[in-house]
Amino acid sequence: MTSSLTDRAHFDALADALCNAEGVDRVSLAFNAEASDFLRFNRAALRQATHVLQAQATLGVVRGARRAEASLVLSGDLAHDTRRLRDERARLARDLDVIADDPYLLLPAAASLSTREDAGALPSAQTVIDAVREHAAALDFVGFYAGGPVVRAYADSLGSRHWHRVESFHFGWCVYRSADKAVKTAYAGTHWDDAVFAARVREAATRACLLQRPPRRLQPGAYRAAFSPAAMSELLGALAWSGFSLKARRTGVSSLMQLAHGDARLHASLHLHEATAEGIAPAFTDDGFVKPASVTLIEGGCAIGTLNSPRSAREYFEAANGASPEELPEALSLGPGTLPHDQLLATLGTGLYVSNLWYLNYSDRQACRMTGMTRFACFWVEDGELAAPLDVMRFDDSFLRLFGQGLVGLTDRAELVPDTDTYQSRRLASITTPAAVVEGWRLTL
């Protein structure tokens, strides 16, 4: 029998067949699946079209303080997949005899249940192709579309059942001008609107025309700057590498050690949360822990909380709060400010408009000092108007300084920027952030 890998019936049947603790203390089943359309465009013409239907199950068995697990790619044939997973469960149970106790093993103590079904209004592949043909035919348009349902699910022998299915899309593209000059734009969400797509293509085309102007060459120094939500998501994404991890804090390698120790403080308007209830990531982990709706990480510019994985929680005698083993945020949300969104450039006045950042890394992790490059259509702004494109520049500055004393303000509207990684499978992580205006952003070359 073959069933759709993204339907709940397939997962429930696997869970019923596998989640019984025969000869072990606990059995768990983590499941992920997707049915995705991938479309690649060049010069506004379709160059590649792919549909991917795939699923993977991770089976775990526990006896005492010993745990073994394995992942299998599923075929969609329920009987065949069930036989393979039962055989794997038996093999894992035998492996427990030779596995050492894990002193940091922590698992949920009780069963839990949750269901989230977000049915979107996604375009067909043909709808996307037609939209590009209609709105971008005259442009050197290069883009990549990914869309469709993504599933995350969990079950165990305690009786836990979690189901998370969301339908979403992401379309990122560049309107190319010449040499290294291009305008990068994206449209993402759960409900496709042809008018919104058309408006964003028009805006990109208008800015691409500005790239014909002679570029403004800046000397190294400190400049007033406005960061778009896309640029902000790069900065916040780099901050997330170690900034909020409990283990990184306890071992002293977090980029926010100065903030945690009270030696530095961010601007009082800065409020940062792991806001699972507002994002598209599941509200449970692959181990069956339920995530809080929100975890406060920074409040009023001060460090408040951390992301605590089960292993770190046991090692450091803290409560687990639904963090992944890597203790990376999956629904990071920066609260909006008070600057009117449509007055971003007017608030900037004269300075840099930064649409995208690239190749970010730490130049001094202990000082939370980041470096990276501007990318695509970044502009010099005069009196609130885009005046000239900028040559690519490198920056090197402390996040703590930039968003502490350097923060002028955040806009009053936040934008969800999804993780666009499609290696192995589509992601459900996101960063929600407003745009920002800062003073004294340091360019080095």
RODO-2510 file (C-alpha; in nm, 4 decimals, decimal comma):
residues 445
     n   res          X          Y          Z
     1     m     0,0000     0,0000     0,0000
     2     t     0,1342     0,3459    -0,0938
     3     s     0,0152     0,6678     0,0717
     4     s     0,1187     1,0295     0,0523
     5     l     0,4268     1,0903     0,2637
     6     t     0,2953     1,4297     0,3752
     7     d    -0,0403     1,2951     0,4973
     8     r    -0,0898     1,2272     0,8657
     9     a    -0,2319     0,8813     0,8018
    10     h     0,1073     0,7539     0,6865
    11     f     0,2850     0,8843     0,9950
    12     d     0,0167     0,7597     1,2361
    13     a     0,0326     0,4120     1,0852
    14     l     0,4111     0,4020     1,1279
    15     a     0,3834     0,5297     1,4854
    16     d     0,1185     0,2705     1,5789
    17     a     0,3307    -0,0088     1,4356
    18     l     0,6623     0,0946     1,5899
    19     c     0,6069     0,2823     1,9149
    20     n     0,5707    -0,0106     2,1516
    21     a     0,8472    -0,0745     2,4026
    22     e     0,9253    -0,4431     2,3466
    23     g     1,2447    -0,5306     2,5328
    24     v     1,3371    -0,1632     2,5856
    25     d     1,2189     0,1210     2,8061
    26     r     1,1186     0,3601     2,5309
    27     v     1,0813     0,3855     2,1526
    28     s     1,0573     0,7162     1,9660
    29     l     0,9915     0,8083     1,6050
    30     a     1,0831     1,1475     1,4585
    31     f     0,9516     1,2097     1,1084
    32     n     1,0074     1,4766     0,8439
    33     a     0,8692     1,5003     0,4925
    34     e     0,8064     1,7441     0,2119
    35     a     0,6396     1,7722    -0,1279
    36     s     0,8209     2,0643    -0,2874
    37     d     0,8318     2,2355    -0,6240
    38     f     1,1713     2,3802    -0,7191
    39     l     1,1899     2,6204    -1,0136
    40     r     1,5057     2,7883    -1,1424
    41     f     1,4968     3,0896    -1,3766
    42     n     1,7600     3,2672    -1,5846
    43     r     1,6873     3,5672    -1,8074
    44     a     1,3243     3,5337    -1,6962
    45     a     1,2963     3,1901    -1,8592
    46     l     1,2458     2,8593    -1,6824
    47     r     1,5682     2,6572    -1,6878
    48     q     1,4937     2,3789    -1,4396
    49     a     1,1758     2,2387    -1,2850
    50     t     1,1790     1,9680    -1,0180
    51     h     0,9224     1,8180    -0,7843
    52     v     1,0589     1,6431    -0,4750
    53     l     0,8524     1,4085    -0,2574
    54     q     1,0620     1,2670     0,0244
    55     a     1,0468     1,1553     0,3871
    56     q     1,2872     1,0383     0,6541
    57     a     1,2222     0,8630     0,9842
    58     t     1,4584     0,8633     1,2815
    59     l     1,3960     0,5732     1,5156
    60     g     1,5315     0,5773     1,8720
    61     v     1,5354     0,3141     2,1470
    62     v     1,6238     0,3645     2,5141
    63     r     1,7082     0,1305     2,7975
    64     g     1,8106     0,2906     3,1235
    65     a     2,0674     0,5601     3,0434
    66     r     2,1511     0,4095     2,7045
    67     r     2,0141     0,5321     2,3764
    68     a     2,0633     0,4284     2,0130
    69     e     1,9064     0,5765     1,7010
    70     a     1,9153     0,5492     1,3241
    71     s     1,7594     0,7360     1,0298
    72     l     1,6060     0,5794     0,7194
    73     v     1,4747     0,7337     0,3998
    74     l     1,1171     0,6151     0,3417
    75     s     0,9720     0,4805     0,0200
    76     g     0,6073     0,5721     0,0768
    77     d     0,5061     0,2056     0,0687
    78     l     0,3679     0,1663     0,4194
    79     a     0,4160    -0,2101     0,4508
    80     h     0,7709    -0,1946     0,3163
    81     d     0,8664     0,1023     0,5373
    82     t     0,7163    -0,0634     0,8452
    83     r     0,9159    -0,3844     0,7886
    84     r     1,2418    -0,1937     0,7447
    85     l     1,1861     0,0169     1,0553
    86     r     1,0915    -0,2860     1,2672
    87     d     1,4113    -0,4582     1,1573
    88     e     1,6052    -0,1433     1,2450
    89     r     1,4380    -0,1234     1,5853
    90     a     1,5475    -0,4796     1,6619
    91     r     1,9042    -0,4026     1,5575
    92     l     1,9117    -0,0883     1,7720
    93     a     1,7812    -0,2831     2,0727
    94     r     2,0711    -0,5269     2,0333
    95     d     2,3171    -0,2368     2,0102
    96     l     2,2070    -0,1138     2,3522
    97     d     2,3918    -0,4074     2,5068
    98     v     2,7287    -0,2630     2,3988
    99     i     2,6564     0,1110     2,4335
   100     a     2,7849     0,2954     2,7401
   101     d     2,5516     0,4870     2,9707
   102     d     2,4984     0,8479     2,8723
   103     p     2,5292     1,0685     3,1844
   104     y     2,3533     1,3601     3,0124
   105     l     2,0605     1,1747     2,8602
   106     l     1,7362     1,3615     2,9325
   107     l     1,3990     1,2728     2,7821
   108     p     1,0407     1,3891     2,8426
   109     a     0,8878     1,2397     3,1563
   110     a     0,5275     1,2407     3,0307
   111     a     0,3316     1,2121     2,7089
   112     s     0,2308     1,5247     2,5192
   113     l     0,0123     1,6053     2,2179
   114     s     0,0007     1,8829     1,9592
   115     t    -0,1323     1,9442     1,6096
   116     r    -0,0680     2,2282     1,3680
   117     e    -0,2083     2,2236     1,0147
   118     d    -0,1438     2,5452     0,8228
   119     a    -0,3002     2,5152     0,4800
   120     g    -0,1692     2,7936     0,2601
   121     a    -0,2717     2,9184    -0,0813
   122     l     0,0320     2,8159    -0,2807
   123     p     0,0763     2,8756    -0,6524
   124     s     0,1112     2,5908    -0,8944
   125     a     0,4404     2,5652    -1,0787
   126     q     0,2639     2,6937    -1,3890
   127     t     0,1327     2,9972    -1,1984
   128     v     0,4854     3,0934    -1,0944
   129     i     0,6175     3,0436    -1,4469
   130     d     0,3380     3,2582    -1,5924
   131     a     0,3953     3,5311    -1,3311
   132     v     0,7641     3,5545    -1,4177
   133     r     0,6847     3,5606    -1,7886
   134     e     0,4295     3,8399    -1,7387
   135     h     0,6117     4,0637    -1,4917
   136     a     0,9823     4,0037    -1,5583
   137     a     1,0060     3,9249    -1,9286
   138     a     1,1920     4,2498    -2,0065
   139     l     1,4455     4,2012    -1,7255
   140     d     1,7612     3,9988    -1,6766
   141     f     1,5814     3,8079    -1,4025
   142     v     1,7584     3,5213    -1,2217
   143     g     1,5613     3,3425    -0,9499
   144     f     1,4873     3,0298    -0,7503
   145     y     1,1429     2,9276    -0,6216
   146     a     1,0754     2,6599    -0,3590
   147     g     0,7294     2,5829    -0,2269
   148     g     0,4995     2,3154    -0,0933
   149     p     0,4013     2,1403     0,2308
   150     v     0,6677     2,0514     0,4881
   151     v     0,5975     1,8072     0,7715
   152     r     0,7597     1,7498     1,1082
   153     a     0,6149     1,4864     1,3429
   154     y     0,7017     1,2897     1,6564
   155     a     0,5651     0,9883     1,8424
   156     d     0,6867     0,7671     2,1264
   157     s     0,5853     0,4685     2,3362
   158     l     0,4736     0,6985     2,6222
   159     g     0,1841     0,8028     2,3999
   160     s     0,3173     1,1349     2,2688
   161     r     0,1913     1,2420     1,9275
   162     h     0,2960     1,5646     1,7572
   163     w     0,2036     1,6676     1,4041
   164     h     0,3200     1,9853     1,2278
   165     r     0,2376     2,0510     0,8608
   166     v     0,2791     2,3936     0,7033
   167     e     0,2452     2,5044     0,3436
   168     s     0,4799     2,7853     0,2462
   169     f     0,6924     2,9223    -0,0359
   170     h     1,0047     3,1286    -0,0879
   171     f     1,1007     3,3000    -0,4121
   172     g     1,4353     3,4794    -0,4242
   173     w     1,5624     3,6568    -0,7338
   174     c     1,8092     3,9102    -0,8691
   175     v     1,7532     4,1688    -1,1374
   176     y     2,0981     4,1803    -1,2915
   177     r     2,2400     4,4998    -1,4404
   178     s     2,6091     4,4562    -1,5243
   179     a     2,9401     4,3327    -1,3798
   180     d     2,8699     4,2821    -1,0052
   181     k     2,5623     4,5068    -1,0034
   182     a     2,2288     4,3458    -0,9234
   183     v     1,9245     4,4006    -0,7044
   184     k     1,8332     4,1063    -0,4839
   185     t     1,4711     4,0657    -0,3753
   186     a     1,2608     3,7937    -0,2147
   187     y     0,8951     3,7120    -0,1684
   188     a     0,7976     3,4522     0,0917
   189     g     0,4832     3,3489     0,2734
   190     t     0,1948     3,1061     0,2910
   191     h    -0,0505     3,2768     0,0530
   192     w     0,0682     3,3727    -0,2942
   193     d    -0,0497     3,7087    -0,4268
   194     d     0,0366     3,7873    -0,7870
   195     a     0,0009     4,1608    -0,7237
   196     v     0,2566     4,1508    -0,4410
   197     f     0,5025     3,9593    -0,6598
   198     a     0,4531     4,2074    -0,9436
   199     a     0,5102     4,5059    -0,7133
   200     r     0,8345     4,3604    -0,5793
   201     v     0,9612     4,2903    -0,9301
   202     r     0,8809     4,6499    -1,0304
   203     e     1,0630     4,7856    -0,7241
   204     a     1,3678     4,5734    -0,8057
   205     a     1,3625     4,6928    -1,1672
   206     t     1,3460     5,0572    -1,0553
   207     r     1,6439     5,0143    -0,8256
   208     a     1,8330     4,8255    -1,0940
   209     c     1,8071     5,1355    -1,3139
   210     l     1,9815     5,3341    -1,0390
   211     l     2,2783     5,1009    -1,0691
   212     q     2,3637     5,2713    -1,3990
   213     r     2,4712     5,5813    -1,2095
   214     p     2,8410     5,6254    -1,1275
   215     p     2,9126     5,4467    -0,7985
   216     r     2,9896     5,6372    -0,4821
   217     r     3,3335     5,5357    -0,3518
   218     l     3,3582     5,5589     0,0252
   219     q     3,6687     5,5904     0,2336
   220     p     3,7044     5,3639     0,5370
   221     g     3,5329     5,5193     0,8348
   222     a     3,2140     5,5360     1,0381
   223     y     2,8829     5,6058     0,8612
   224     r     2,5158     5,6405     0,9434
   225     a     2,3378     5,3407     0,7916
   226     a     1,9957     5,1844     0,7408
   227     f     1,9735     4,8047     0,7374
   228     s     1,6912     4,6317     0,5515
   229     p     1,5217     4,3307     0,7181
   230     a     1,7308     4,1040     0,4915
   231     a     2,0527     4,2668     0,6164
   232     m     1,9286     4,2529     0,9758
   233     s     1,8563     3,8825     0,9414
   234     e     2,2209     3,8250     0,8445
   235     l     2,3423     4,0104     1,1542
   236     l     2,0986     3,8316     1,3849
   237     g     2,1782     3,4988     1,2216
   238     a     2,5477     3,5453     1,2976
   239     l     2,4616     3,6464     1,6538
   240     a     2,2678     3,3217     1,6912
   241     w     2,5694     3,0986     1,6198
   242     s     2,6749     3,1040     1,9835
   243     g     2,5039     3,4026     2,1395
   244     f     2,2085     3,2299     2,3060
   245     s     2,3441     2,8818     2,3765
   246     l     2,3466     2,7712     2,7402
   247     k     2,6568     2,5583     2,6852
   248     a     2,8379     2,8437     2,5088
   249     r     2,7578     3,0741     2,8019
   250     r     2,8733     2,8251     3,0648
   251     t     3,1971     2,7490     2,8775
   252     g     3,2686     3,1165     2,8109
   253     v     3,2656     3,1026     2,4297
   254     s     2,9375     3,2868     2,3676
   255     s     2,9613     3,6053     2,1632
   256     l     2,7337     3,7673     2,4236
   257     m     2,9535     3,7047     2,7292
   258     q     2,9954     4,0788     2,7894
   259     l     2,6188     4,1241     2,7806
   260     a     2,5630     3,8234     3,0089
   261     h     2,8158     3,9569     3,2627
   262     g     2,6653     4,3054     3,2583
   263     d     2,9817     4,4596     3,1099
   264     a     2,7843     4,5798     2,8077
   265     r     2,4231     4,6668     2,7360
   266     l     2,2236     4,6914     2,4180
   267     h     1,9754     4,9704     2,3490
   268     a     1,6755     4,9739     2,5816
   269     s     1,4402     4,9313     2,2843
   270     l     1,5933     4,5947     2,1914
   271     h     1,3701     4,2950     2,2744
   272     l     1,4689     3,9579     2,1319
   273     h     1,2768     3,6314     2,1738
   274     e     1,2714     3,2772     2,0480
   275     a     0,9081     3,3133     1,9422
   276     t     0,8042     2,9642     1,8357
   277     a     0,4342     3,0484     1,8381
   278     e     0,4897     3,3262     1,5825
   279     g     0,7150     3,1358     1,3414
   280     i     0,6758     2,8367     1,1125
   281     a     0,8987     2,5924     1,3063
   282     p     0,7372     2,3062     1,4991
   283     a     0,6503     2,3531     1,8660
   284     f     0,8287     2,0316     1,9652
   285     t     1,1753     1,8827     1,9300
   286     d     1,2999     1,5615     1,7708
   287     d     1,3197     1,4229     2,1269
   288     g     0,9549     1,5018     2,2010
   289     f     1,0045     1,8043     2,4257
   290     v     0,7350     2,0711     2,3927
   291     k     0,8738     2,4169     2,3183
   292     p     0,7471     2,7212     2,5079
   293     a     0,5505     2,9692     2,2988
   294     s     0,8276     3,2221     2,3668
   295     v     1,1671     3,2310     2,5387
   296     t     1,2940     3,5773     2,6318
   297     l     1,6581     3,6131     2,5306
   298     i     1,7125     3,9898     2,5542
   299     e     1,4735     4,2337     2,7214
   300     g     1,5300     4,6075     2,7329
   301     g     1,8831     4,5542     2,6049
   302     c     1,9786     4,3116     2,8855
   303     a     2,0575     3,9405     2,8595
   304     i     1,7754     3,7408     3,0182
   305     g     1,7572     3,3798     2,9009
   306     t     1,9355     3,1123     2,7002
   307     l     1,8385     2,8230     2,4749
   308     n     1,8785     2,5070     2,6811
   309     s     1,9030     2,1715     2,5053
   310     p     1,8229     1,8610     2,7122
   311     r     2,1901     1,7608     2,7368
   312     s     2,3053     2,1061     2,8466
   313     a     2,0124     2,1312     3,0858
   314     r     2,1170     1,8107     3,2604
   315     e     2,4869     1,9000     3,2562
   316     y     2,4347     2,2458     3,4068
   317     f     2,1291     2,1716     3,6257
   318     e     1,8938     2,3999     3,4314
   319     a     1,5488     2,3425     3,2872
   320     a     1,5332     2,2378     2,9227
   321     n     1,3306     2,4799     2,7118
   322     g     1,2880     2,3091     2,3769
   323     a     1,6229     2,3987     2,2217
   324     s     1,7857     2,1833     1,9554
   325     p     2,1101     1,9974     2,0355
   326     e     2,2983     2,2847     1,8680
   327     e     2,1059     2,5393     2,0797
   328     l     2,0358     2,7555     1,7754
   329     p     1,7147     2,9588     1,7518
   330     e     1,4584     2,8470     1,4961
   331     a     1,2100     3,1340     1,5322
   332     l     1,4212     3,4311     1,6400
   333     s     1,2137     3,7477     1,6651
   334     l     1,3333     4,1039     1,7172
   335     g     1,0520     4,3262     1,8360
   336     p     0,9630     4,6270     1,6166
   337     g     1,0342     4,9837     1,7177
   338     t     0,8613     5,3135     1,6508
   339     l     1,0161     5,4452     1,3282
   340     p     0,7540     5,4435     1,0495
   341     h     0,8503     5,1714     0,8029
   342     d     0,7863     5,3901     0,5005
   343     q     1,0060     5,6646     0,6494
   344     l     1,3211     5,4509     0,6755
   345     l     1,5228     5,6520     0,4232
   346     a     1,3879     5,9831     0,5518
   347     t     1,4997     5,8857     0,9028
   348     l     1,8395     5,7879     0,7656
   349     g     1,8745     6,1267     0,5956
   350     t     2,2248     6,0971     0,4522
   351     g     2,4222     5,7754     0,4739
   352     l     2,4163     5,4141     0,3547
   353     y     2,1160     5,2011     0,2678
   354     v     2,2268     4,8382     0,3134
   355     s     1,9981     4,5941     0,1338
   356     n     2,2102     4,2820     0,1820
   357     l     2,5127     4,1579     0,3740
   358     w     2,7292     3,8593     0,2884
   359     y     3,0035     3,6306     0,4226
   360     l     2,9546     3,7278     0,7864
   361     n     3,1873     3,5935     1,0525
   362     y     3,3362     3,7010     1,3833
   363     s     3,6573     3,9018     1,3831
   364     d     3,6527     3,8952     1,7664
   365     r     3,3919     3,6617     1,9142
   366     q     3,4502     3,7685     2,2762
   367     a     3,3810     4,1293     2,1811
   368     c     3,0856     4,0261     1,9597
   369     r     3,2694     4,1927     1,6735
   370     m     3,1512     4,0922     1,3270
   371     t     3,2925     4,1362     0,9802
   372     g     3,1372     4,0855     0,6394
   373     m     3,0667     4,2415     0,3011
   374     t     2,7940     4,4547     0,1514
   375     r     2,6293     4,2833    -0,1421
   376     f     2,4023     4,3611    -0,4353
   377     a     2,2200     4,6949    -0,4437
   378     c     2,3477     4,9020    -0,1523
   379     f     2,3115     5,2777    -0,2032
   380     w     2,4382     5,6103    -0,0872
   381     v     2,1400     5,8138     0,0351
   382     e     2,1179     6,1933     0,0398
   383     d     1,8301     6,3770     0,2056
   384     g     1,6244     6,0585     0,2210
   385     e     1,6640     5,9689    -0,1488
   386     l     1,8691     5,6937    -0,3127
   387     a     2,1502     5,8861    -0,4807
   388     a     2,4152     5,6434    -0,6069
   389     p     2,5133     5,2761    -0,5868
   390     l     2,7993     5,1786    -0,3592
   391     d     3,1013     4,9739    -0,4421
   392     v     3,1295     4,6546    -0,2358
   393     m     3,2712     4,7352     0,1081
   394     r     3,3868     4,5351     0,4078
   395     f     3,2623     4,6202     0,7567
   396     d     3,4072     4,5339     1,0964
   397     d     3,2086     4,6412     1,4006
   398     s     3,0786     4,5222     1,7353
   399     f     2,7133     4,4187     1,7442
   400     l     2,7071     4,5364     2,1061
   401     r     2,8190     4,8872     2,0116
   402     l     2,6162     4,9038     1,6938
   403     f     2,2877     4,8063     1,8604
   404     g     2,3721     4,9684     2,1917
   405     q     2,4788     5,3306     2,1788
   406     g     2,4777     5,3213     1,7973
   407     l     2,1118     5,2324     1,7482
   408     v     1,9000     5,5210     1,6236
   409     g     1,5820     5,3161     1,5995
   410     l     1,3912     5,0170     1,4653
   411     t     1,1020     5,0395     1,2230
   412     d     0,7481     4,9692     1,3363
   413     r     0,6981     4,6682     1,1097
   414     a     0,8806     4,3357     1,1331
   415     e     0,9262     4,1002     0,8384
   416     l     0,9594     3,7220     0,8543
   417     v     1,2733     3,6130     0,6697
   418     p     1,2665     3,2330     0,6244
   419     d     1,5707     3,0095     0,6130
   420     t     1,6185     2,9386     0,2404
   421     d     1,8525     2,6416     0,2808
   422     t     1,7375     2,3463     0,0687
   423     y     2,0317     2,1109     0,1188
   424     q     1,8837     1,7649     0,1892
   425     s     1,5485     1,9240     0,2739
   426     r     1,3710     2,2558     0,3153
   427     r     1,4007     2,4247     0,6531
   428     l     1,1323     2,5693     0,8781
   429     a     1,3525     2,8138     1,0680
   430     s     1,3043     3,1887     1,0333
   431     i     1,4120     3,5274     1,1652
   432     t     1,1518     3,7997     1,2121
   433     t     1,3006     4,1480     1,2233
   434     p     1,2290     4,5121     1,1474
   435     a     1,4673     4,7384     0,9572
   436     a     1,7064     4,9525     1,1609
   437     v     1,8939     5,2817     1,1476
   438     v     2,2321     5,2984     1,3210
   439     e     2,5005     5,5586     1,3714
   440     g     2,8709     5,5011     1,3186
   441     w     2,8769     5,1745     1,1226
   442     r     3,2445     5,1090     1,0606
   443     l     3,3659     5,0265     0,7108
   444     t     3,7264     4,9091     0,6818
   445     l     3,7949     4,8783     0,3052
***
